[in-house]
Amino acid sequence: MNISLAWLPVEEFTRILDGIGDPHDRSQAFADASRVNALYSIMRAGSGHIGSSFSAADIVAWLLLNEMNSPFADDGDVYFSSKGHDVPGLYSSYIGLGALPEEKLHQLRRLGGLPGHPDVSIPHMHANTGSLGMGISRAKGMILGDRLTGASRRVYVLTGDGELQEGQNWEALAGAVHHGMGELTVIVDHNKIQSDTWVTDVSDLGDLEAKFRAFGWGVLRCDGNAPRELDTAFRLREKQYAGGPAVIVADTVKGAGTGVFAATSMAEGEWRYRFHSGAPAVEDYRRAHDELVASLNSLLQRHGLDPVRLVAVDVELPAKAAGPQLPQVYGRALADRAKSDERIVALDADLVLDTGLIPFAQEVPDRFFECGIAEQDMVSTAGGLAARGLLPFVHSFSCFLHSRPNEQMYTVASEHRKIVYVGSLAGLIPAAPGHSHQAVRDVSALGAIPGLVVLEPANSAAVEAALDHCVESTSSTYLRLVSTPVPAEAEELGAEPLILGRGRVVRAGGRAVAIGSGPVVLTQLIRAAGLLAAEGIELTIVDLPWLNRVDSGWLAELAGRSDVLFVVENHYTHGGQADLIARSLLELGVPDTPAFEGIGLTEVPKCGTEAEALDAHGLSARHLAERFLTRIRPAAHQ
Amino acid sequence: MNISLAWLPVEEFTRILDGIGDPHDRSQAFADASRVNALYSIMRAGSGHIGSSFSAADIVAWLLLNEMNSPFADDGDVYFSSKGHDVPGLYSSYIGLGALPEEKLHQLRRLGGLPGHPDVSIPHMHANTGSLGMGISRAKGMILGDRLTGASRRVYVLTGDGELQEGQNWEALAGAVHHGMGELTVIVDHNKIQSDTWVTDVSDLGDLEAKFRAFGWGVLRCDGNAPRELDTAFRLREKQYAGGPAVIVADTVKGAGTGVFAATSMAEGEWRYRFHSGAPAVEDYRRAHDELVASLNSLLQRHGLDPVRLVAVDVELPAKAAGPQLPQVYGRALADRAKSDERIVALDADLVLDTGLIPFAQEVPDRFFECGIAEQDMVSTAGGLAARGLLPFVHSFSCFLHSRPNEQMYTVASEHRKIVYVGSLAGLIPAAPGHSHQAVRDVSALGAIPGLVVLEPANSAAVEAALDHCVESTSSTYLRLVSTPVPAEAEELGAEPLILGRGRVVRAGGRAVAIGSGPVVLTQLIRAAGLLAAEGIELTIVDLPWLNRVDSGWLAELAGRSDVLFVVENHYTHGGQADLIARSLLELGVPDTPAFEGIGLTEVPKCGTEAEALDAHGLSARHLAERFLTRIRPAAHQ
C-alpha cells in the first residue's frame, strides 16, 4: 500500500530549539517533534515501539537538552535505555540534534539503517539493550571503568516498569550503593503498561519507592511527561543524594503526546494496549500525526514561531505477509487440549499475545499463570508444578527462554521432571527487532540438557503433530516456533506422524540432499530447488524437525541415497543440527559417506527486512542455490 | 590416614525425643545430636558444608519436630533448603527420625549414597538445589500445583543470606503475594557469612526486613538458634500473616553449636571463615565433637537422662590428592600480569578462594570487584567496564558461569567487547558436590557465542600459556579450569605455544588416536594408553585445548595419520569438542576419513569420589581402554 507520510527535517528542530527560550516549553516542543519523526519512522518500517517511545520522549528530551553535560562528546555524560525498545524515539531525538545523520530516519529496522533495538555500532549508543534488566549493571561497569581511567561523567539509565520484574535489576542495586555511585541515576519510565497489558495485572510492582529505598537508593518521584517536574526531580537528585545512586520514578503515560496512542484513552474493559509494538493502522497514524503537529504548532505559536514545515513523502508500506502464524496455531491447539487434559498448565512471561496464549488464558484461566517478565522464576515455578504431577507448558520468546533461565532449565532437568518449553519468535526472521530478539543460539544453548528434545515444526499441521509429541512423550520438549507467517510452500507440506529422530522427504530429487527444519529454511530450500531445477539439478529436500536427536538407521539409509548432504540451519553453525548429523554420520561409518556441508549463521544476526536478512546471511534461496551448486557440480563430475 | 570417628545411632535420637518433654530443650537436643552426625558424615566423606549445616540445625529441628504437619507423609507439609549445601545436617535429622536409612549416614558424597547437594532421588528431598536462588520460585510452583490438585499443605523454604544476592529471589516474591500464598514461609538462615566471608563485606544486604516488606511480604525476625524464639516466630507468622507469604529472618551463627566452628569465634582480623566447605582438621573435628557431646549430655542430664551412647568407627580418611590446582596457578599469574597491564580488572561472585583470586584481591585491590552471588550483574558490569577500554576477567564456578548469566554473556558478545571468563570447578570431578556443581554442559551452552573461544589448559604450564592467549587474543575467551589437583602424568606434559585450533601430540603412538583436553581426560588417556600398550596397541594422544575451534589443516594432517579417531570429553556428548571435530572432518572430505567415536557423558553426572564418578560414566582409564579396544581391534583386522 502506498501512503503519504510526513517528517520534520533537522532545521525545524534547530528552529524550535533556537526559538523557544523557556526550557520547559522547549523540551516539550522538542519531545513532540521527536514523536512526529519516531511515528514516521515506525510507520515507514512497518514495525517499532510507539507506546514506549512516546512515554519516554519527555524524559529523553529533558536529559539531552538540560540535564546532561555534552551527551555527544567522548567524555560527556551517558544516557541509555535499558528496555531499549523505545529507541525509535531516541533516534529521532538524536537526529533532531544532529547527532545521527538525518537520512537514517528513513531506514529504521533496515539493513545498514537503524536497528530495532539499540546497538553500539550506531553512534552514541552506549549499550546493546532489548534483552531486559541489564541496564543498571551495565551502567555500574561504565562508572567503575570511568573511575579507573580517570574520567568523570554521569550515567543516566532509563528502565521500563515491567522491566523491573527481572531479578537482575534487584541484584544490581547493592553494588551501586557499595561503591557510592553518585554518578548513577536511574529513571523508571513508569507508564504502568508492559508488553501485554497493565503492570498491576501482570505482576504488580507494589510500592516501587519503598523497594528502591529498602535497597539503599535515593528515591524521587515526578510526572515524567511534565518537563517542569522533571526539572525539579533532577535538581533534587543532585541536592539530596549526591553521594550515592538515585532513582527517579517518573510517572508517565504509555503513548503520551497523543490521545490516539495514550493508554489513558483505552476504553473501559479494553484489556490489551494496542500500541506496544507494531505500526499503527493508517487512520490511527494520521490522527496521531495531526494531533502531534497541532499541539506542536500551538506551542510554537505561543512563542511567536511559525508552524512546522513538514516534508511529505509517498511511501510503499511493507506488505503484511500472508499465512498462518505458528504460535497462534499452537496456542489454539493447546487450549483445546487442556480442556481434556487437566495436567496441562501454561506459564507465560508477559507475552500472552505473541506466544499464542490468549485462548488458553481466557478459556482455561485457572491453569494459566502469568509470571511477568521473570523467566527464571517462571521456569523454577514450572519445576514445582511438575513436581506435583502437572504438565507445565512454559512460554516466552526463544531469545529469552533459552538463555535467561538456562540454569533453571538444567536444574529442573536434573530432577527428571517433564516440562514443555515453547519458544516463539525463533530464528533469524523477523529480523526487524534486531539481534536481541533473533534466537539463533537456542539449539546450542539447550541441546545438551539431558532429556530435553528440541523440535521445530514446519507448518500448522506439524505444530499439531508436535503438540501430540510434547504431551505424549516421556521426555521434555523445547518447541521452537518461527513466528513469521508460514509461506504457502511450507504450509503445503502438511505433516506426518512424528518418529523421534527421523525426517521425511518433502521433495524427492536426486542424490544432492538438503536437510532443514522449520518454515523459514524449508521455504528457502524449496525455492532454491526451483532455481537448481532450472540448471537441470534435482535437489532432494528433507524435513528433519528434530534438532538434537537423529535416528541412526534413518540417517544411514538417507546417506546411502546421497552424494552430498547439506544441512541448512536457521541458527549459528555451531552446536545445532549440522553438528549432530555430521557426528552421527561419521560415527555410523557408512561406506561412501556423502560429502557434507553445514550452512547457517556465522555472525551476530543483522537487523533488516526478512529478505535483507536472509540475503545478508546467505540463507536466501538464491544464495543457497549458488552454494549448493559449487558442491554439486564437482560432485557430479567425480 | 586412619582415625576414629563417632556417630549416634537412631535409637539414641529416639531416646532423646522420648525422654525430653519440653519442646524447646527437645528441639535443641535433637539439633545437637544431628550436628554430631552431620560432622561425622562430613569428616568421613572428606568434604561437606559444616558452617551452614550447623547454623540451620535448630531451624530444621524446630520445623520437623514442632511446626510441620507430617513432614514425611505424601500429603504432609514440605520443607527444603534453597541453598542446599546445608544438606548434611538435614540428612542427619532425617536419619535421626527414621526417614532415611541409618546406613546412609556413612555414605555421604559417595556413589549410591547421599549426594553433596539435595537430589529428589533421595526420599523426602523436594527439590534439587545447590544452584542458588531458585527455592522460592520452586515452592510457589508446588503450592500452585497443590491448589490445582486439591492438596492442602504448607511449604517451608530455607534460604541463605548470601543467597539473597541472586536476583531470582526478588523476582519470585511478587507472585507469592499475587496468589496470596499463606502456605508459604521462607526462613532466612541469616548467619551473616557467605562462601568467602562476611556478607556485609561481599555485598551488603542492607535492611533485609524492609526489603521483604517493600515486596509485600509479612516479615518476622528471631534468633534462629533459639528454639523458644523460633516457636514464637512461627506462631506469629500464622497469626499475623495467615493470608499471604511471610519470611522469618532468623539470625543465626554460622557453625553454631560449637565454639570451634562458630563464626563468633573468629579471631580479630581473620577475614575468611574456614568451615564453609571441606572437612575440618582432625583436631578441630575432635574438639568440636567433644564439645557437642558435652553440651548434649548436660542437656540430657538436666532431663534425668543418661549420656548418649556413641558408636565409634575406625575410618580411613580420603587421601588428599597431590598436584597443583589450576585456579590457584591461574590466580597467581593473573595478579602478576595485572601489575604490568592496567587494563586488567577482575570480577568475582563470592568465590575468591576457589577461583584463585586471593592474590589479585590483595595485591591489586583497586581493580578487584566483588559482585557477590550475582552472576548476571557481574557479567553485565564487566560489559560496562569493557566498554570503557578495560579488560575484565570474570570469575565463578563453571557450573554457574556458563548458565546463570548466559544471556548477559551473549549480549556483551553482540557488542564485540572483549571479556575473559574463567570458570573453575569445570567438569565431572570433583564429583562429591553433586550435579549442581559439576559443569559438563558449558562448552555446549557457550560454544556458539560469536567471538568467544573456549579453551581448557592441561596443566600449570598450559595455564600460563592460556593466560597469554586470553590477554593477547582479539577474541573473548572462556577459560575452562579443572579444580582438582593435576596428576603428575598431566603436569609432566608441560606446554607449548598455543596456535588457535591446533593440538599437539603428547604421546606418539600408532594410528589409533585419542583427542582430549584438560588434566582429567588427558590423565585417563595416558593411563588407558598404558593399559593398551600391555595389549600391544600403541595409542597416540593429542591434547587439543580448543573446545569450539579447530584448525582444518591441522585436523586433515592428523586424520591422515589416523585409522580411528577418538574424542574423549569431560562434558556431555552433545555440543562439545567431539561434535566440532566430527563436523570439521566430514566437511574436509579427506580421503580415507578415519573411523570416529566421541566419548563423554550421556546422563546427569553422578555424585561420588573421583574414581567412582569416572568409572560410573565410563571415563576412567580402564573403561576407556576397553572401549578403544572394541574399535581398534576390528580396525586392525580390516
Contacts between the chains, C-beta under 8 A, distances in Angstrom:
chain1	res1	chain2	res2	distance
A	119	B	414	7.5
A	119	B	415	7.8
A	120	B	387	7.5
A	120	B	415	4.9
A	126	B	387	6.9
A	127	B	383	7.4
A	127	B	384	7.6
A	127	B	387	7.2
A	127	B	415	7.4
A	128	B	411	5.6
A	128	B	412	8.0
A	128	B	414	5.1
A	128	B	415	5.0
A	129	B	411	7.9
A	131	B	407	5.7
A	131	B	411	5.3
A	133	B	167	7.9
A	133	B	376	7.9
A	134	B	376	7.6
A	134	B	380	4.5
A	134	B	383	7.9
A	134	B	408	6.0
A	134	B	411	6.3
A	137	B	376	7.1
A	137	B	377	4.5
A	137	B	378	7.9
A	137	B	379	7.8
A	137	B	380	3.3
A	137	B	381	4.9
A	137	B	383	7.8
A	137	B	384	7.1
A	137	B	408	7.8
A	138	B	380	5.0
A	138	B	381	7.2
A	138	B	383	5.7
A	138	B	384	4.5
A	138	B	387	7.7
A	139	B	384	6.4
A	140	B	377	7.8
A	140	B	381	5.1
A	140	B	384	6.3
A	141	B	380	6.8
A	141	B	381	3.9
A	141	B	382	6.1
A	141	B	383	5.9
A	141	B	384	2.1
A	141	B	385	4.4
A	141	B	386	7.5
A	141	B	387	7.1
A	141	B	388	7.5
A	141	B	392	7.8
A	142	B	384	4.1
A	142	B	385	7.6
A	142	B	387	6.0
A	142	B	388	5.9
A	143	B	384	7.5
A	144	B	345	7.7
A	144	B	369	6.5
A	144	B	381	7.1
A	144	B	384	7.2
A	144	B	385	5.9
A	145	B	384	6.3
A	145	B	385	4.5
A	145	B	386	7.9
A	145	B	387	6.9
A	145	B	388	2.7
A	145	B	389	7.1
A	145	B	390	5.2
A	146	B	388	6.1
A	148	B	342	8.0
A	148	B	345	7.1
A	148	B	366	7.3
A	148	B	367	6.7
A	148	B	385	8.0
A	148	B	388	7.5
A	148	B	390	6.4
A	149	B	388	5.9
A	149	B	389	6.5
A	149	B	390	7.4
A	151	B	388	7.5
A	165	B	171	6.0
A	165	B	174	7.0
A	166	B	167	7.2
A	166	B	171	6.4
A	167	B	133	7.9
A	167	B	166	7.2
A	167	B	167	2.7
A	167	B	168	4.7
A	167	B	169	7.1
A	167	B	170	5.3
A	167	B	171	3.7
A	167	B	172	7.8
A	167	B	376	7.6
A	168	B	167	4.7
A	168	B	376	4.5
A	168	B	377	6.1
A	168	B	380	7.2
A	168	B	408	7.7
A	169	B	167	7.1
A	170	B	167	5.3
A	170	B	170	3.7
A	170	B	171	7.4
A	171	B	165	6.0
A	171	B	166	6.4
A	171	B	167	3.7
A	171	B	170	7.4
A	171	B	372	7.7
A	171	B	374	3.9
A	171	B	376	6.4
A	171	B	377	4.6
A	172	B	167	7.8
A	172	B	374	7.5
A	172	B	377	4.8
A	172	B	380	7.6
A	172	B	381	8.0
A	174	B	165	7.0
A	174	B	203	4.8
A	174	B	204	6.2
A	174	B	205	7.4
A	174	B	206	7.1
A	174	B	372	6.7
A	174	B	374	7.8
A	175	B	203	6.7
A	175	B	369	8.0
A	175	B	371	6.4
A	175	B	372	7.6
A	175	B	374	7.8
A	175	B	377	6.6
A	175	B	381	7.1
A	177	B	204	7.4
A	177	B	206	7.2
A	178	B	203	6.7
A	178	B	204	6.4
A	203	B	174	4.8
A	203	B	175	6.7
A	203	B	178	6.7
A	204	B	174	6.3
A	204	B	177	7.4
A	204	B	178	6.4
A	205	B	174	7.4
A	206	B	174	7.1
A	206	B	177	7.2
A	206	B	214	6.9
A	206	B	215	6.2
A	206	B	216	4.8
A	207	B	214	5.8
A	207	B	216	7.9
A	210	B	210	7.6
A	210	B	213	7.4
A	210	B	214	3.9
A	211	B	211	7.5
A	211	B	214	4.3
A	211	B	215	6.6
A	213	B	210	7.4
A	213	B	214	7.3
A	214	B	206	6.8
A	214	B	207	5.8
A	214	B	210	3.9
A	214	B	211	4.2
A	214	B	213	7.3
A	214	B	214	4.4
A	215	B	206	6.2
A	215	B	211	6.6
A	216	B	206	4.8
A	216	B	207	7.9
A	342	B	148	8.0
A	345	B	144	7.7
A	345	B	148	7.1
A	366	B	148	7.3
A	367	B	148	6.7
A	369	B	144	6.5
A	369	B	175	8.0
A	371	B	175	6.4
A	372	B	171	7.7
A	372	B	174	6.7
A	372	B	175	7.6
A	374	B	171	3.9
A	374	B	172	7.5
A	374	B	174	7.8
A	374	B	175	7.8
A	376	B	133	7.9
A	376	B	134	7.6
A	376	B	137	7.1
A	376	B	167	7.7
A	376	B	168	4.5
A	376	B	171	6.5
A	377	B	137	4.5
A	377	B	140	7.8
A	377	B	168	6.1
A	377	B	171	4.6
A	377	B	172	4.7
A	377	B	175	6.7
A	378	B	137	7.9
A	379	B	137	7.9
A	380	B	134	4.5
A	380	B	137	3.4
A	380	B	138	5.0
A	380	B	141	6.8
A	380	B	168	7.2
A	380	B	172	7.6
A	381	B	137	5.0
A	381	B	138	7.2
A	381	B	140	5.1
A	381	B	141	3.9
A	381	B	144	7.1
A	381	B	172	7.9
A	381	B	175	7.1
A	382	B	141	6.1
A	383	B	127	7.4
A	383	B	134	7.9
A	383	B	137	7.9
A	383	B	138	5.6
A	383	B	141	5.9
A	384	B	127	7.6
A	384	B	137	7.1
A	384	B	138	4.4
A	384	B	139	6.4
A	384	B	140	6.2
A	384	B	141	2.1
A	384	B	142	4.1
A	384	B	143	7.5
A	384	B	144	7.2
A	384	B	145	6.3
A	385	B	141	4.4
A	385	B	142	7.6
A	385	B	144	5.8
A	385	B	145	4.5
A	385	B	148	8.0
A	386	B	141	7.6
A	386	B	145	7.9
A	387	B	120	7.5
A	387	B	126	6.9
A	387	B	127	7.2
A	387	B	138	7.7
A	387	B	141	7.1
A	387	B	142	5.9
A	387	B	145	6.9
A	388	B	141	7.5
A	388	B	142	5.8
A	388	B	145	2.7
A	388	B	146	6.1
A	388	B	148	7.6
A	388	B	149	6.0
A	388	B	151	7.5
A	389	B	145	7.1
A	389	B	149	6.5
A	390	B	145	5.2
A	390	B	148	6.4
A	390	B	149	7.4
A	392	B	141	7.8
A	400	B	407	7.1
A	403	B	406	4.5
A	403	B	407	3.6
A	403	B	410	6.1
A	404	B	406	7.4
A	404	B	407	4.8
A	406	B	403	4.5
A	406	B	404	7.4
A	406	B	406	4.2
A	406	B	407	7.6
A	406	B	445	6.3
A	407	B	131	5.7
A	407	B	400	7.0
A	407	B	403	3.6
A	407	B	404	4.8
A	407	B	406	7.6
A	408	B	134	6.0
A	408	B	137	7.8
A	408	B	168	7.7
A	410	B	403	6.1
A	410	B	441	6.6
A	411	B	128	5.6
A	411	B	129	7.9
A	411	B	131	5.3
A	411	B	134	6.3
A	411	B	436	7.0
A	412	B	128	8.0
A	413	B	604	7.6
A	414	B	119	7.6
A	414	B	128	5.1
A	414	B	435	5.2
A	414	B	436	7.5
A	414	B	604	5.1
A	415	B	119	7.8
A	415	B	120	4.9
A	415	B	127	7.4
A	415	B	128	5.0
A	435	B	414	5.2
A	436	B	411	7.0
A	436	B	414	7.4
A	441	B	410	6.6
A	441	B	448	4.9
A	441	B	449	7.1
A	444	B	444	6.3
A	444	B	445	7.4
A	444	B	447	6.1
A	444	B	448	3.8
A	444	B	575	6.1
A	445	B	406	6.3
A	445	B	444	7.4
A	445	B	445	5.2
A	445	B	448	7.2
A	447	B	444	6.1
A	447	B	574	5.4
A	447	B	575	5.3
A	448	B	441	4.9
A	448	B	444	3.8
A	448	B	445	7.2
A	448	B	571	8.0
A	448	B	572	4.3
A	448	B	574	4.1
A	448	B	575	4.4
A	448	B	576	7.7
A	449	B	441	7.1
A	450	B	572	7.4
A	450	B	602	8.0
A	450	B	603	5.9
A	450	B	604	5.3
A	548	B	574	6.4
A	571	B	448	8.0
A	572	B	448	4.3
A	572	B	450	7.4
A	574	B	447	5.4
A	574	B	448	4.1
A	574	B	548	6.4
A	574	B	580	7.5
A	575	B	444	6.1
A	575	B	447	5.2
A	575	B	448	4.4
A	575	B	575	4.9
A	575	B	579	7.3
A	576	B	448	7.7
A	578	B	583	6.4
A	579	B	575	7.3
A	579	B	579	4.1
A	579	B	580	6.9
A	579	B	582	7.5
A	579	B	583	5.0
A	580	B	574	7.5
A	580	B	579	6.9
A	582	B	579	7.5
A	582	B	582	5.2
A	582	B	583	3.7
A	582	B	585	8.0
A	582	B	586	4.5
A	582	B	587	7.3
A	583	B	578	6.4
A	583	B	579	5.0
A	583	B	582	3.7
A	583	B	583	6.6
A	583	B	596	7.7
A	583	B	598	6.4
A	585	B	582	8.0
A	585	B	586	6.2
A	586	B	582	4.5
A	586	B	585	6.2
A	586	B	586	5.6
A	586	B	593	7.1
A	586	B	596	4.2
A	587	B	582	7.2
A	587	B	596	5.8
A	587	B	597	6.1
A	587	B	598	7.0
A	589	B	595	5.5
A	589	B	596	7.4
A	593	B	586	7.1
A	593	B	593	6.8
A	595	B	589	5.5
A	596	B	583	7.7
A	596	B	586	4.2
A	596	B	587	5.8
A	596	B	589	7.3
A	597	B	587	6.1
A	598	B	583	6.4
A	598	B	587	7.0
A	602	B	450	8.0
A	603	B	450	5.9
A	604	B	413	7.6
A	604	B	414	5.1
A	604	B	450	5.3
